[in-house]
Amino acid sequence: MSNVVNPFGQVLVALVTPFTADGEVDWPGVEKHIDDVITAGADGIVVTGTTGETSTLTDPEKLRLVEVGKSVSNGRARIITGGGSNETAHAIDLYRKSEKAGADGVMIVTPYYNKPTQAGILTHFRMIADATDLPVILYDIPGRTGVPIKYETILRAAKHPNILAVKDAKGDFSEVSRVLNQTDLLYFSGDDANALPHLSIGAAGLIGVTANIAATPYRQMVDAVNAGDLTTATAAHKQLEPLVRAVMTHVPGTVAAKYILHGLGRIGSPRVRLPLVGPEEWEAAQIEDEIDLVTNIPGVDFSNFRPDRNAAAGGALPQVHGTTR
């Protein structure tokens, strides 16, 4: 495991952004949800990431989410700003403003859609890291961006003093091991199903979607791994397995997480912003079938689970649409 001090936390929640039924940010709901996940064991919160619907948040909303996160956490958890942009200049501007808003770190996703070369990816990362004094997590998720951060690029990026970590959603464990052996980078699991495998080979923690619903077992898993107690860590992994499947396999994780959180009465609406839509009837049924298999997860009582398929249907067009400029 890296000798670098971890400035981000170990159990990081990729926070959903609660919306009202008409698609506006539910600011009281945001405050409540942040407090809930910190109380449940999160020591880091990633706002405005993929799960937070960064693609359809405006820049003012993104900055206010940082400010609200800092206020609610009150030193109990680190607030990391996620997302970014596929335009380097815009990303630099957004991260500089996020730093002024109080962010404790930034997570930079690989530029998406324009499919840059590895040289372009590296330049993008370096220029953003040069523009802020905050510690940086690189987000490697080729399934969404269209391009991976190749092994050689990660090694070169690791030489930048502000680039301290990688969120890995590729699941190439042999590559993770190589990077951990050859750099001081911290690794965070970016795939909920792979949290324990990542931790077992030296990852510093996880950045999870399912942790919006159940942060406590992830806290137990990380603490058990740190204590060398694989039995307890494996038990937490097994408890979480059907819930992870419910969240991550049938619809986008954001959609499922909001559907479940609303069914538990923890957010006021399951609404997402277009082009995301709520689960169709058959998808909702699949999610509910998985939930029926969930038992004994600390901090979550599914006996009171009351999903509302009508409330989740469709997607919203907010009054101020999600322009990022």
Long-range contacts (C-beta under 8 A, 24 or more apart in sequence): 1-180, 1-202, 1-204, 2-180, 2-183, 2-184, 2-185, 2-186, 2-202, 2-204, 3-184, 4-164, 4-184, 4-185, 4-186, 6-186, 6-204, 6-205, 7-78, 7-104, 7-105, 7-135, 7-164, 8-44, 8-78, 8-80, 8-104, 8-105, 8-135, 8-137, 8-164, 8-165, 8-186, 8-188, 8-204, 8-205, 9-42, 9-43, 9-44, 9-77, 9-78, 9-205, 10-43, 10-44, 10-204, 10-205, 10-206, 10-222, 11-41, 11-42, 11-43, 11-44, 11-205, 11-206, 11-208, 11-211, 11-215, 11-218, 11-219, 11-222, 12-42, 12-43, 12-44, 12-45, 12-46, 12-78, 12-80, 12-188, 12-205, 12-206, 12-207, 12-208, 12-211, 13-37, 13-42, 13-44, 13-45, 13-46, 13-207, 13-208, 13-211, 13-212, 13-215, 14-46, 14-49, 14-50, 14-51, 14-52, 14-82, 14-207, 14-208, 14-209, 14-211, 14-212, 15-45, 15-46, 15-47, 15-49, 15-51, 15-52, 15-69, 15-212, 16-51, 16-52, 16-53, 16-212, 16-254, 16-257, 16-258, 16-261, 16-267, 17-47, 17-48, 17-52, 17-53, 17-57, 17-61, 17-65, 18-258, 18-267, 18-268, 18-269, 19-269, 19-271, 19-272, 19-273, 19-316, 19-318, 20-268, 20-269, 20-271, 21-269, 21-271, 21-311, 21-316, 22-271, 22-316, 22-318, 22-319, 23-271, 23-273, 23-315, 23-316, 23-317, 23-318, 24-318, 24-319, 25-57, 25-61, 25-64, 25-65, 26-267, 26-268, 26-269, 27-64, 27-68, 29-267, 29-268, 29-269, 30-65, 30-68, 31-68, 31-71, 31-72, 32-266, 32-267, 33-212, 33-261, 33-266, 33-267, 34-68, 34-69, 34-72, 34-73, 35-72, 36-266, 37-211, 37-212, 37-215, 38-72, 38-73, 38-76, 38-77, 40-214, 40-215, 40-216, 40-219, 40-299, 41-215, 41-216, 41-218, 41-219, 41-220, 42-77, 42-211, 42-215, 42-219, 43-76, 43-77, 43-78, 44-77, 44-78, 44-79, 44-80, 44-205, 44-207, 45-69, 45-73, 45-77, 45-78, 45-79, 45-80, 46-80, 46-81, 46-82, 46-107, 46-207, 47-79, 47-80, 47-81, 47-82, 48-81, 48-82, 48-83, 49-82, 49-83, 49-107, 49-139, 49-207, 50-82, 50-83, 50-109, 50-141, 50-144, 50-253, 50-254, 51-209, 51-212, 51-253, 51-254, 51-257, 52-82, 52-83, 52-254, 53-254, 53-272, 53-273, 53-276, 54-82, 54-83, 54-84, 55-83, 55-322, 56-273, 56-274, 56-276, 56-318, 56-321, 56-322, 57-83, 57-322, 57-324, 58-320, 58-322, 58-323, 58-324, 59-94, 59-97, 59-324, 59-325, 62-94, 62-98, 63-97, 63-98, 63-101, 64-101, 66-98, 66-101, 66-102, 66-103, 67-101, 67-102, 70-101, 70-102, 70-103, 78-104, 78-105, 79-103, 79-104, 79-105, 80-104, 80-105, 80-106, 80-107, 80-137, 81-105, 81-106, 81-107, 82-106, 82-107, 82-109, 82-139, 83-107, 83-109, 84-108, 84-109, 84-128, 84-139, 85-111, 85-324, 86-111, 86-112, 86-113, 86-114, 88-123, 88-124, 88-127, 88-128, 90-324, 90-325, 91-124, 91-128, 92-127, 92-128, 92-131, 95-128, 95-131, 95-132, 95-134, 96-131, 96-132, 98-134, 99-132, 99-133, 99-134, 103-134, 104-134, 104-135, 105-134, 105-135, 105-136, 105-137, 106-132, 106-134, 106-135, 106-136, 106-137, 107-136, 107-137, 107-138, 107-139, 107-167, 107-207, 108-136, 108-137, 108-138, 108-139, 109-139, 109-141, 109-144, 109-145, 110-138, 110-139, 110-140, 110-141, 110-142, 110-145, 110-147, 110-148, 110-149, 111-145, 111-147, 112-144, 112-145, 112-146, 113-145, 113-146, 115-146, 115-147, 116-147, 118-149, 118-150, 118-152, 118-153, 121-147, 121-149, 121-153, 122-153, 122-156, 122-157, 125-157, 125-160, 125-163, 126-157, 126-160, 129-160, 129-162, 129-163, 130-160, 130-162, 132-162, 133-162, 134-162, 135-162, 135-164, 135-165, 136-160, 136-162, 136-163, 136-164, 136-165, 137-164, 137-165, 137-166, 137-167, 137-188, 137-207, 138-163, 138-165, 138-166, 138-167, 139-166, 139-167, 139-169, 139-190, 140-166, 140-167, 140-168, 140-169, 140-170, 140-190, 141-167, 141-169, 141-170, 141-190, 142-169, 142-170, 143-169, 144-169, 151-175, 151-178, 151-179, 154-179, 154-183, 154-185, 155-179, 155-182, 155-183, 158-183, 158-184, 158-185, 165-204, 167-207, 168-198, 168-203, 173-197, 173-198, 173-201, 176-201, 176-202, 176-203, 177-201, 177-202, 192-240, 192-244, 192-247, 192-248, 192-253, 193-241, 193-244, 193-245, 193-248, 195-221, 195-237, 196-221, 196-225, 196-233, 196-234, 196-236, 196-237, 199-225, 199-233, 200-225, 200-230, 200-233, 209-247, 209-248, 209-253, 209-254, 209-257, 210-240, 210-243, 210-244, 210-247, 210-248, 210-253, 210-257, 212-257, 212-261, 213-243, 213-247, 213-257, 213-260, 213-261, 213-264, 213-266, 213-300, 214-240, 214-243, 214-297, 214-298, 214-299, 214-300, 215-299, 216-297, 216-298, 216-299, 216-300, 217-297, 217-298, 217-299, 220-298, 239-295, 239-296, 239-297, 240-297, 242-290, 242-291, 242-293, 242-294, 243-290, 243-291, 243-294, 243-297, 243-300, 245-290, 246-287, 246-290, 246-291, 246-294, 249-290, 250-279, 250-283, 250-286, 250-287, 250-290, 251-279, 251-283, 251-287, 252-276, 255-279, 255-312, 256-287, 258-312, 259-284, 259-287, 259-307, 259-312, 260-287, 260-291, 260-305, 260-307, 262-307, 262-308, 262-311, 262-312, 263-305, 263-306, 263-307, 263-308, 264-300, 264-301, 264-302, 264-304, 264-305, 265-304, 265-306, 269-311, 270-308, 270-311, 270-312, 271-311, 271-312, 271-315, 271-316, 272-315, 272-316, 273-315, 273-316, 273-317, 273-318, 273-322, 274-315, 274-316, 274-317, 275-315, 276-315, 277-313, 277-314, 277-315, 278-309, 278-311, 278-312, 278-313, 278-314, 278-315, 279-309, 279-312, 281-309, 284-309, 284-312
